[in-house]
Amino acid sequence: MITKAFEPTEEQRRVIEHTGSAFIAACPGAGKTRVMIERARKLLGGRPTGRGIAFLSFTTAAVSELEDRLRREGLVETPAFPHFIGTFDAFLWQFLIAPFGVEGCDAKPRLIPDKDDRTVQPFAAAQALPLECFDRVTGNAIPSMIQRHGFRGKIKAHETTARKMRARFLERGELDFTDARSVALARLRDPACGAVLGPAFAARFLELIVDEAQDCNPADLEIIAWFRAAGVPVKVISDPNQAIYGFRGGVTQELGQFAETFSAAERLPMSGNFRSSKNITKCVVALRAPDKRAVVDEALGEHREEPTAVQILSYSGMGVPSSIGARFQELTAAIGLDARDCPVVSATRRTGANALGHPQDSGVRDLSYRLAVAVSDFHFSFELGSRKEALVAIHRIMLELGGRLDGKTYHQHLVDGEVGPESWRPEALALLQALRVTPDRFATAETWHDEARRLLAPLLPAGGQSINQRLRRNGDLDKALSVAPAAGHPARTIHSVKGMEFPAICVVMSPRTAKSIIDFLAGAAHGDNEEARKIYVGASRAQRLLAIALPKTQAPRLKGLMAGMGGAVELISL
């Protein structure tokens, strides 16, 4: 097979050849990966320089795809040195945390990503609260957080305990990602340290390329600005319309302000969409904020002439019905697509599960129900990421039953014991297979539960509670246990598909959020609406078929908005 030579558009060519720093506003499907590869080829010029390129993004999936492409193109070798290809977090850890440690701490720094899950309980009778409920700097309780946990009473003892816990963690060198950013930023802000680090980074890297920059938080933008000021050329690639990480301090207005620090010649657009059909490309523009629709992206890829109209699925009732998944399957089958390649996506897994009639986590917290949910999640998942999450959930339950966490978070246990995946995954996988529900096994939830008790009983510590006490009977188990289909649409969260593409996708809006989203898109509500951006991210993953399901009260409004952008749209009542 002869691969067609890459012929960049004029916008892509400008990015590839641009010398120095630049802020690149790229639409969905703009060919960012191809452009980054060609930029690397341009910089390296086919000859070793002793200096490398740092490629940074914010998800391991995006990093893995880019690294694989760079290796296939022969632009990096194994190991990648002098280049760096990894997440923003990994970059900070490798260059600004691990070599220097934590000031005032003799211990080697250790990454504990779930540190904020530790419970704060000043005395036995006190209500336990997660550490995330307390401000990192002051230790004071965050009102909205403690209210969410239904706390009532005096909080002072909890605040004192939280401060001591954070201090103790730092003394032991235990950092989460937010801690690591703070330590890294303090190091860069220090004049003496910065004066040494700046020339060192400039000598090491030809260029710093930051992809998906809309996922930055304000601290990340300050770090990127530091590198730029230190003489390291920085390419910042982003789509502000895809900023969906407000829950972790992600930027919205700040990103626009950051872009303004680049000159007009340094702000480069990429508005050609190589992913989606003309209908999808036009209709997706209607999902941007009203003041972000001046440019309608042009469909340029192999699917640009796909005639299928965007499908608006209008449903009735107060909940998300399984008829959404049934109709989506009909739509994908009609154009010859495999359902397994075409996910149903939503802001939460629960909404997507409802749309497909999958079992779901009802929020029940006992071990029996959690075990059933993890088993079902594993066998209902068609993507690797969700299966890994289910494996971790099983391992966590096994540790809890064995009494091995001893007040630590899951990741603290792994780090303290230097526990690698190879030591526990085989046992967890064997348990998942043994408890899989199939048409010829486990006639009732009770028989499944009996087998789970038999398999897990050996994990219990001697002299403790019995397996029947730990894995109690639960009347809701039948809701969590079901036979996984041999083929069908996977349910995924919008966050999990960010940066990916699919032949078809169905985006589901829940009754709780649909009206506020459509009000915002129609210009009837001002301010910011991250939920609307989530819908934009999900919808822009589609190549040939896009379906959007929402309540019948809002469906005609969405159809009008999309038709107004010039794309073909059909409204289907379920």
C-alpha positions, 0 to 999 in steps of 0.5 A: 500500500502506498501512503499518500504524501502529506499535503498541508493546508496553508494554515497547517503549513504556517504552523509547521514552518513558524519559528519561535513561540505561537498560540495555535487555535485548532478546531476539532479534526484539524490534524494536530498530530500530523502537524506536530509530527511535521513540525518535529521533522522540520526542527530536526532536519534529519540530523541529530542536534544533541537537543530535543523537543518536549511534547506535552499533553494532558492525557496518557491516551493523547501522549501514547498516540503521538509517541507511536506516530513519532516512532513510526515516522522514525523521528524518535527512537527508544529511549526517546532521549533527548526528547520528552514525550509525556503528560504535563504532570510527568514533565514537571515531576521528571524535571522539577520535582524528582531531581530536587525533592521537596524543600525541608524534606529529606525523604524522596518525593513520592506521587500519591494521586488520591491523597485528597481521599484520605479521611479527616476524623479528629476523634472516634465519634466525629464525622469523617470528611475527605481531606479535599474539603479543606483548603490546601494553604490555610487548612480552613474548611471549604463551605460548599464541600462540607455542605455537600457531605452534610456536615453539621456542628463545629469544624475547628477540630477537623481543620486542625487535623487537616493541617497536621495531616497535610504537614505530615504528608509533606514531611514524608515527601508525599505529593499529589498532582496539585502539590507537585505544581505548587512545588514546581512553580515555587522553584521557577519563581525563585530568582536564583533557581530560575536563573540556573534552570532557564539556560539549562532548559534552553540548552536541552530543548529546541521547542516545547509543544503543549497540546490540548492547552485548554486543559491547563489550569492557571498554574500551568499557564504560568509555567508555560509562560516561564519557559517562553520567557526563559528562551524556550520557544513554545507552541501552545495548541488549543481549542477554547471551546473544548475546555471541560476541566473546570472541576480541577481549576481548568481555564476558560477566560484565562486562556483567552487572556493568555493568548493575547500575550502573543503577538498577532503574527504568533496567533495562528488558526487551524480551521480545516476539519479533516474528521467530520462530514460537512453536515456534522462540521456545520452543526457542531458550530451551533454547540459553541458559545454564541460569540464563538460562531463567526468562523464555520470550520470547513470539512476537508477530510475523506468523510466530508461528502457523507450525506447522512444528516445529524439526528436529533433524538427527542425523548419523553419522560423524566429519565433517560430511556433505553430507546435511545440506544435501540434507535442509535443501533438502527441508525448505525446499522443502516450505514453499515457501522459496527456498534462496538466502534460507535459509543454513546457518550454523556457527562456521566456514565450513569446517563449513558448506561440508562440510554443503553439499558446497561446495569449501573452504579446506583450509589450503594456503597456496600462491598457486595454491590461495589463488587457486582458493579465492578464485574459488570463494568469490566465485561460491559466495557469495550475500551481498555481504559474502562476495563483498567478502572474496573480492575482497580475497583476489584483490587481495591475491594480485595485489599479492603476485605483483607484489611490491608489498606490500614487507613491509607488510600489505595495509591498510598498502599501501592507506593508504600509497598512498592506494589506493581500491577504484575503482582495483583492483576492476574488474581483480579482478572481470574476473579473477574472471569470466575464471577462473569455472568453468562446465560448458562451461569448464575441463575439468580443474584443469590447464587452469584453472591454465594460464589463471590463469598466462596472465592473471596473468603480466603482473603479475610484476616484471621479472627475478624468478621466472617465473609457473610458479614463483610459481603452482606446480602443486597436486594439491589444486586440484580440491578448491577448484574447482567449478561454483557452483550457480545456486541453493542454500543459502549457507554463512555463519559465525554471526558474519556473520549476527548481527543478521539474520533469514531465513525458515529457517536450518540451524545446524550443530554440528561433532563437535569442539564438540557434546558440550561445548555440550550438556553445558553446556546440560544443566547437566553442565558449569559455567563459560562456553561461548561456543560455546553462545552462537554456536548461540543466535545462529545459531538465533535468526535463523530466522523460520519454520523452524529446523534444527539438525544435530549428531552422533547421540550428542548429538541426542536430548539436544538434543531433550529440552532443547528439548521441555522448553521447550514447543516442537514438535521433530522428530528426523530421522536422516540 
